[in-house]
Amino acid sequence: MLYHFIGIKGSGMASLATIMADCGEVVQGSDIEKYIFTQQALEERKIKILPFDPDNIIEGSVVIIGNAFDEDHPEVERARSLASVTCYRYHEFLGHLMERYCTISVAGTHGKTTTTGMLAHVMAQKAPSGYLIGDGSGYMPQSAQYFVVESCEYQRHFLAYRPQYAIVTNIELDHVDYYRDMDDYQDAFQSFVNQVQKGVVLFGDDPQVRALNVTQEHLYYGLGEHNDVRAVSVHQGSDGMQFDVLYKNQPFGSFKLPFVGKPFLWNTLGVIAVGIMEGMDAATLQEALASFPGVKRRFHEEVENNNVYIDDYAHHPTAIRLVIEAARMKYPDRKIIAVFKPDRFSRIAYFLTEFARALDQADEVYLCEFPENAQKEAGVSVTIKDLACQSEKGVVIREDEIGAKQLAAQGPAVYLFMSSKDIYKLKNIVKSFQ
C-alpha cells in the first residue's frame, strides 16, 4: 500500500510519515522545494519528496492531507475525485493509528513537545515505544507497545484521539483565530479528557486544569501541597536542577537533572507521574530523565566565540517569558538578547501587551517581520511596528546580513531566537559574523 502525504514537510506530517515508513509501508509525499529542517528524517529513510502535482496521487493509495491545505488544493481535489483513493486529514489518520497501541497523549497550551519527547524517552525504558513529536520527529519500532503522541488542540483536532492515558500540561487561551473565548477553549480540553480511557495526569498548579471534571483514575502534579506528585527542596542553577519528589505526601525519590527553568521542572513532574501510574520506580525514572537529549527547537543551545545561541519554538507570551527566565537562571551574569519572529497576526493582536511585557524581560529586544505567508485574519490589522511601539525595548530588524550584523555587534551575549517559524536561519547568519 502506498501512503502519500500532502504537505509532508509539516512538523506533524513529517513525524507521521516517518512512523509509517518504520511500519514497513511505502511512503512518499509532496511539498514546496524550499529546505525545511523536518525533511532530514524523511531523507534518512529515503522517503520520496515530490513537488506538488495532481499526478502524484496514485489509484488505490492512501492519502493523508496536511491540515494547512484546503479542499481546493489540486492534489486534494485529485485525491477526493478518485473512488479507489482513501483520504484522511492528518489528525483523522493519526487517531486511527493510535488504536493499535497503548497510547499516551500529551495535550496543553505549552510544553507539549518537550513533555512528549521526554515521556517517549522514559517509556522506552519500560517497553518498546513509538512517538510522534511536533518537532518533526517520529519513530515506531516493530514491537512497539506504547505510542506517545503530541496532541494539538487547534480546531479541536485532538478530539480525533481516544488515548489510554493523557497528560494535560496547562490550559491558557491560544489559537484565538478559532476559539471564541476561554470558555470555548476550556470546553475543548474537557471534551478531550472525557475521551481518555484509563488515566489522566494533570498539572495541578494551573486553576484551569483543576477546573476540569476528571472521572477516570488521575494524578495531579506540581509544586503545591495539594498535588499527588510534587517537587520539594528544589534547587536550580547553571549546572541544572535537583529536587525531591513526594507521592501522596510520602518520599518517592531524589532527582538530579541537567536542565533549568520552571517548564522543564513541570514537564519532568508530569512524566514522573505517568511513570508512577505505570509502576516505574524512582531509580529507573532518574536514569532515564538524566539521559534525555532534548527535542528540536526547544531551548536548543550552541556556544561559540563567547556567545550563547538558544533556538526555541516560543510563540506565546507565557512561553517567551519562561524562556527568558530560564536563560537568566542558567546565565545569570550575561546579557540576554531576545530575537522574536511572530507567526499569526491574530495571536499578536490579541496578546499585544502581553508579548511586549514578556519580551521586555530581556536586556535587548529585536523583532522580525511576519512571514510572507502568515495568514491575515479578517479584521486584524496589527503590524510588527505595533509590537515594537508597545515594547519599551523593541527594535525591528531585517532577516538578512544587515540585521545579522546589527545583532552580532551586540555580543558577547546570550541570544534567544524565538519563533514557531524559521528564525534559526537568522541565528546561523549571526554566528557567521562573530
C-alpha positions as CSV (number, residue, x, y, z in Angstrom):
1,M,0.0,0.0,0.0
2,L,1.3,3.5,-0.9
3,Y,0.8,6.3,1.6
4,H,1.0,9.8,0.1
5,F,1.4,12.8,2.4
6,I,0.2,16.2,1.0
7,G,2.5,18.7,2.8
8,I,5.0,16.1,4.0
9,K,7.4,18.6,5.4
10,G,5.0,19.9,8.0
11,S,6.2,19.0,11.5
12,G,3.4,16.6,12.4
13,M,3.2,15.2,8.8
14,A,6.9,14.5,8.7
15,S,6.7,12.7,12.0
16,L,3.7,10.6,10.8
17,A,5.4,9.8,7.5
18,T,8.5,8.5,9.2
19,I,6.3,6.4,11.5
20,M,4.5,4.8,8.6
21,A,7.9,4.1,6.9
22,D,9.1,2.5,10.1
23,C,6.0,0.3,10.0
24,G,7.2,-1.1,6.7
25,E,4.8,0.9,4.4
26,V,5.7,2.5,1.1
27,V,5.7,6.3,1.8
28,Q,6.0,9.4,-0.4
29,G,4.9,13.0,-0.1
30,S,4.7,16.4,-1.7
31,D,5.7,19.8,-0.6
32,I,7.5,23.1,-1.5
33,E,11.1,22.7,-2.7
34,K,12.5,25.1,0.0
35,Y,14.6,23.2,2.5
36,I,12.9,22.7,5.9
37,F,14.7,21.0,8.8
38,T,11.9,18.4,9.1
39,Q,13.0,16.7,5.9
40,Q,16.2,15.3,7.3
41,A,14.4,12.4,8.9
42,L,12.5,11.8,5.7
43,E,15.7,11.7,3.7
44,E,17.3,9.4,6.1
45,R,14.5,6.9,5.5
46,K,14.7,7.5,1.7
47,I,11.2,8.8,1.6
48,K,10.5,10.4,-1.8
49,I,9.7,14.1,-1.6
50,L,8.0,15.4,-4.7
51,P,6.9,18.9,-5.9
52,F,3.1,19.4,-5.7
53,D,1.4,17.9,-8.7
54,P,-2.0,16.2,-9.1
55,D,-0.3,13.3,-10.9
56,N,1.4,12.4,-7.6
57,I,-2.0,10.9,-6.5
58,I,-2.0,7.2,-7.5
59,E,-5.0,4.9,-7.8
60,G,-5.5,2.6,-4.8
61,S,-3.3,4.7,-2.5
62,V,-4.0,6.2,1.0
63,V,-3.7,10.0,1.0
64,I,-3.1,11.9,4.2
65,I,-3.9,15.6,3.8
66,G,-2.0,18.2,5.9
67,N,-4.2,20.5,7.9
68,A,-2.7,23.5,6.1
69,F,-4.2,22.5,2.8
70,D,-7.8,23.4,1.7
71,E,-10.1,21.3,-0.3
72,D,-9.4,23.3,-3.5
73,H,-5.7,22.3,-3.5
74,P,-5.0,20.5,-6.8
75,E,-3.7,17.3,-5.1
76,V,-6.6,17.3,-2.6
77,E,-9.1,17.7,-5.4
78,R,-7.5,14.8,-7.3
79,A,-7.4,12.6,-4.3
80,R,-11.1,13.3,-3.4
81,S,-12.1,12.6,-7.0
82,L,-10.8,9.0,-7.2
83,A,-13.0,6.3,-5.7
84,S,-10.1,4.0,-5.1
85,V,-8.2,6.5,-3.0
86,T,-8.8,6.6,0.7
87,C,-8.4,10.1,2.1
88,Y,-7.7,11.3,5.7
89,R,-6.9,14.5,7.3
90,Y,-3.7,14.3,9.4
91,H,-5.5,14.1,12.7
92,E,-8.0,11.6,11.4
93,F,-5.4,9.2,10.3
94,L,-3.4,9.6,13.5
95,G,-6.5,8.8,15.5
96,H,-6.9,5.5,13.7
97,L,-3.2,4.7,14.1
98,M,-3.3,5.3,17.8
99,E,-5.8,2.5,18.2
100,R,-3.0,-0.1,17.5
101,Y,-1.1,0.7,20.7
102,C,-1.3,1.7,24.3
103,T,-1.3,5.4,23.5
104,I,-0.4,8.3,25.8
105,S,-1.5,11.8,24.5
106,V,0.3,14.9,25.7
107,A,-2.0,18.0,25.5
108,G,-1.8,21.6,26.7
109,T,-1.1,25.1,25.6
110,H,2.6,24.9,26.5
111,G,5.2,22.2,26.9
112,K,3.7,19.6,24.7
113,T,6.7,18.9,22.5
114,T,9.3,18.7,25.4
115,T,7.0,16.6,27.5
116,T,6.2,14.2,24.6
117,G,9.9,13.7,23.8
118,M,10.8,13.3,27.5
119,L,8.0,10.8,28.1
120,A,8.8,8.8,25.0
121,H,12.4,8.5,26.2
122,V,11.3,7.3,29.6
123,M,8.6,4.9,28.4
124,A,11.2,3.2,26.2
125,Q,12.9,2.0,29.4
126,K,9.8,0.1,30.3
127,A,8.8,-1.4,26.9
128,P,9.4,-0.7,23.1
129,S,7.8,2.7,22.4
130,G,7.0,4.8,19.4
131,Y,6.5,8.5,19.4
132,L,5.2,11.4,17.3
133,I,6.6,14.8,18.3
134,G,5.7,18.2,17.0
135,D,9.3,19.0,16.1
136,G,9.2,16.7,13.1
137,S,10.4,13.6,14.9
138,G,8.6,10.2,14.6
139,Y,9.6,6.7,15.3
140,M,7.9,3.3,15.6
141,P,9.7,0.1,16.5
142,Q,8.2,-3.0,15.0
143,S,7.5,-4.4,18.5
144,A,6.1,-1.1,20.0
145,Q,3.7,-1.4,22.9
146,Y,3.4,2.3,23.8
147,F,2.8,5.2,21.5
148,V,3.5,8.7,22.9
149,V,1.7,11.4,20.8
150,E,1.8,15.2,20.9
151,S,-1.8,16.2,20.7
152,C,-2.7,19.6,19.4
153,E,-5.9,21.4,20.4
154,Y,-6.0,23.6,17.3
155,Q,-9.6,23.5,15.8
156,R,-10.3,20.7,18.3
157,H,-8.1,18.2,16.3
158,F,-7.2,16.3,19.4
159,L,-10.8,15.1,19.7
160,A,-10.0,12.6,16.9
161,Y,-7.9,10.7,19.6
162,R,-9.1,8.3,22.3
163,P,-5.9,7.5,24.1
164,Q,-5.4,5.1,27.1
165,Y,-3.6,7.8,29.0
166,A,-3.1,11.6,28.7
167,I,-1.1,14.4,30.2
168,V,-2.6,17.9,30.4
169,T,0.3,20.3,30.9
170,N,-1.7,23.6,31.3
171,I,-4.6,25.5,29.8
172,E,-4.1,29.1,28.7
173,L,-6.1,30.7,25.9
174,D,-4.5,30.4,22.5
175,H,-5.5,29.9,18.8
176,V,-7.7,33.0,19.1
177,D,-8.4,32.8,15.4
178,Y,-10.6,29.7,16.2
179,Y,-11.6,29.7,19.8
180,R,-14.2,32.3,20.8
181,D,-13.0,32.8,24.4
182,M,-11.6,30.9,27.4
183,D,-14.8,29.0,28.0
184,D,-14.7,27.7,24.4
185,Y,-11.1,26.7,24.8
186,Q,-11.7,25.1,28.2
187,D,-14.6,23.1,26.7
188,A,-12.3,21.6,24.1
189,F,-10.0,20.3,26.8
190,Q,-12.9,18.9,28.8
191,S,-14.1,17.0,25.7
192,F,-10.6,15.7,25.2
193,V,-10.2,14.5,28.8
194,N,-13.6,12.8,28.6
195,Q,-12.2,10.6,25.8
196,V,-9.2,9.3,27.7
197,Q,-9.9,5.6,28.5
198,K,-7.7,4.8,31.5
199,G,-5.8,7.5,33.3
200,V,-5.1,11.3,33.2
201,V,-2.1,13.2,34.6
202,L,-2.8,16.9,35.2
203,F,-0.7,20.0,36.1
204,G,-2.4,20.8,39.4
205,D,-0.9,24.2,39.9
206,D,-3.0,25.5,36.9
207,P,-6.5,26.6,38.0
208,Q,-7.9,26.0,34.5
209,V,-6.6,22.4,34.6
210,R,-8.0,22.0,38.1
211,A,-11.4,23.1,36.8
212,L,-11.6,20.0,34.5
213,N,-14.1,17.4,35.6
214,V,-12.0,14.2,35.6
215,T,-13.7,10.9,36.5
216,Q,-11.0,8.4,35.4
217,E,-8.0,7.4,37.5
218,H,-5.9,10.6,37.7
219,L,-2.9,12.2,39.4
220,Y,-2.2,15.9,39.8
221,Y,1.4,17.1,39.7
222,G,3.2,20.4,40.5
223,L,4.7,22.3,43.4
224,G,1.7,23.0,45.5
225,E,0.9,20.9,48.5
226,H,-2.5,19.8,47.1
227,N,-0.8,17.7,44.3
228,D,-0.4,14.0,44.3
229,V,3.1,14.2,42.8
230,R,5.1,17.2,43.8
231,A,8.6,18.5,43.9
232,V,10.1,19.8,47.1
233,S,13.6,21.1,48.1
234,V,14.1,22.4,44.5
235,H,17.5,23.9,43.6
236,Q,18.3,25.3,40.2
237,G,21.5,26.8,38.8
238,S,23.9,26.9,35.9
239,D,24.5,23.2,36.1
240,G,20.9,22.0,36.2
241,M,18.3,21.2,38.9
242,Q,17.9,19.0,41.9
243,F,14.7,18.2,43.7
244,D,12.9,15.5,45.8
245,V,9.5,14.0,44.8
246,L,6.7,13.2,47.2
247,Y,4.0,10.9,46.1
248,K,0.8,11.1,48.2
249,N,2.9,13.1,50.7
250,Q,5.4,10.2,51.0
251,P,9.1,10.3,49.8
252,F,9.3,8.8,46.3
253,G,12.8,9.7,45.1
254,S,15.5,12.3,44.5
255,F,16.3,13.7,41.1
256,K,19.3,15.5,39.6
257,L,18.9,16.6,36.0
258,P,20.9,18.7,33.5
259,F,18.0,21.2,32.8
260,V,16.9,24.5,34.1
261,G,13.7,26.5,34.2
262,K,10.2,26.0,35.5
263,P,8.9,24.5,32.3
264,F,11.4,21.6,32.5
265,L,10.6,21.1,36.1
266,W,6.9,21.0,35.5
267,N,7.3,18.7,32.4
268,T,9.5,16.4,34.3
269,L,7.0,16.0,37.1
270,G,4.3,15.2,34.6
271,V,6.5,12.4,33.1
272,I,7.3,11.1,36.6
273,A,3.5,11.0,37.4
274,V,2.9,8.9,34.3
275,G,5.8,6.6,35.3
276,I,4.3,6.2,38.8
277,M,0.9,5.4,37.2
278,E,2.6,2.7,35.1
279,G,4.6,1.2,38.1
280,M,8.1,2.6,37.4
281,D,10.4,3.2,40.3
282,A,12.4,6.3,41.1
283,A,15.8,4.9,40.1
284,T,14.6,4.0,36.6
285,L,13.0,7.3,36.1
286,Q,16.1,9.2,37.3
287,E,18.3,7.3,35.0
288,A,16.0,7.8,32.0
289,L,15.4,11.5,32.7
290,A,19.0,12.3,33.2
291,S,19.9,10.9,29.7
292,F,17.1,12.8,27.9
293,P,18.8,14.6,25.0
294,G,16.1,17.2,24.5
295,V,14.0,17.9,21.4
296,K,14.4,20.1,18.4
297,R,13.9,23.8,18.7
298,R,13.2,23.7,22.5
299,F,15.9,25.7,24.4
300,H,18.5,24.2,22.0
301,E,21.8,25.7,23.0
302,E,25.0,26.4,21.0
303,V,28.1,28.1,22.4
304,E,30.6,29.7,20.1
305,N,33.1,32.6,20.5
306,N,31.9,33.6,24.0
307,N,28.3,33.8,22.7
308,V,25.4,31.5,23.5
309,Y,22.7,30.9,20.8
310,I,19.4,29.5,22.0
311,D,16.8,28.4,19.5
312,D,13.3,28.0,20.9
313,Y,9.8,27.5,19.4
314,A,8.3,30.0,21.9
315,H,5.5,31.9,20.1
316,H,3.1,32.8,23.0
317,P,3.8,35.4,25.7
318,T,3.9,32.9,28.5
319,A,6.4,30.7,26.7
320,I,8.6,33.7,25.8
321,R,8.6,34.9,29.5
322,L,9.6,31.4,30.7
323,V,12.4,31.1,28.1
324,I,13.9,34.4,29.2
325,E,13.6,33.4,32.8
326,A,15.3,30.1,32.2
327,A,18.2,31.8,30.3
328,R,18.7,34.2,33.2
329,M,18.8,31.3,35.6
330,K,21.4,29.4,33.6
331,Y,23.4,32.5,32.6
332,P,22.9,35.0,35.5
333,D,25.7,37.3,34.6
334,R,25.2,37.5,30.9
335,K,23.4,40.0,28.6
336,I,20.2,38.5,27.4
337,I,19.1,39.4,23.8
338,A,15.6,38.4,22.7
339,V,15.0,38.0,19.0
340,F,11.4,37.2,18.1
341,K,9.5,36.5,14.9
342,P,5.7,36.3,15.2
343,D,3.6,33.7,13.4
344,R,-0.1,34.6,13.4
345,F,-1.5,38.2,13.2
346,S,-4.4,37.2,15.4
347,R,-2.2,36.0,18.2
348,I,-0.1,39.2,18.2
349,A,-3.2,41.4,18.0
350,Y,-4.9,39.6,20.9
351,F,-1.9,39.4,23.2
352,L,-0.1,42.6,22.0
353,T,0.6,44.0,25.5
354,E,1.4,40.6,27.0
355,F,4.0,40.0,24.2
356,A,5.6,43.3,24.8
357,R,5.9,42.8,28.6
358,A,7.3,39.3,28.2
359,L,9.9,40.4,25.7
360,D,11.0,43.4,27.8
361,Q,12.2,41.0,30.4
362,A,15.3,40.6,28.2
363,D,18.1,43.2,28.1
364,E,17.5,44.0,24.4
365,V,14.6,43.1,22.1
366,Y,14.8,42.7,18.4
367,L,11.7,42.0,16.2
368,C,11.4,40.4,12.8
369,E,8.6,40.9,10.3
370,F,5.7,38.4,10.0
371,P,6.4,35.7,7.4
372,E,5.2,36.5,3.9
373,N,2.7,33.6,4.1
374,A,1.3,34.4,7.5
375,Q,-2.5,34.3,7.4
376,K,-4.1,37.7,7.7
377,E,-7.4,37.0,9.5
378,A,-10.4,39.2,8.8
379,G,-10.5,42.4,10.9
380,V,-6.9,42.0,12.2
381,S,-4.6,44.8,11.1
382,V,-1.7,44.6,13.5
383,T,1.9,45.1,12.3
384,I,5.3,44.3,13.7
385,K,5.8,48.1,14.3
386,D,2.8,48.0,16.7
387,L,4.6,45.4,18.8
388,A,7.8,47.4,18.7
389,C,5.9,50.5,19.9
390,Q,4.3,48.6,22.7
391,S,7.6,47.3,23.8
392,E,10.0,49.6,25.8
393,K,13.0,48.0,24.1
394,G,11.7,46.7,20.8
395,V,13.7,47.3,17.6
396,V,12.6,46.0,14.2
397,I,15.4,44.4,12.2
398,R,15.7,42.6,8.9
399,E,16.3,38.9,8.5
400,D,19.3,39.3,6.3
401,E,23.0,40.1,6.6
402,I,22.3,43.7,7.6
403,G,20.1,42.5,10.5
404,A,22.6,39.8,11.4
405,K,25.5,42.3,11.6
406,Q,23.3,44.5,13.8
407,L,22.7,41.6,16.2
408,A,26.3,40.4,16.1
409,A,27.6,43.8,17.1
410,Q,25.7,43.5,20.4
411,G,27.7,40.5,21.6
412,P,29.1,38.8,23.6
413,A,25.6,37.8,24.8
414,V,23.1,35.1,25.2
415,Y,20.9,35.3,22.1
416,L,17.4,33.9,22.3
417,F,15.9,33.2,18.9
418,M,12.2,32.6,19.5
419,S,9.6,31.7,16.9
420,S,7.5,28.9,15.6
421,K,8.9,29.9,12.2
422,D,12.4,29.6,10.6
423,I,14.2,32.2,12.8
424,Y,17.0,29.7,13.2
425,K,18.2,30.8,9.7
426,L,18.9,34.3,11.1
427,K,20.7,32.7,14.0
428,N,23.1,30.9,11.6
429,I,23.9,34.2,9.8
430,V,24.6,36.0,13.1
431,K,27.0,33.2,14.0
432,S,28.9,33.8,10.8
433,F,29.7,37.4,11.8
434,Q,31.1,36.5,15.3
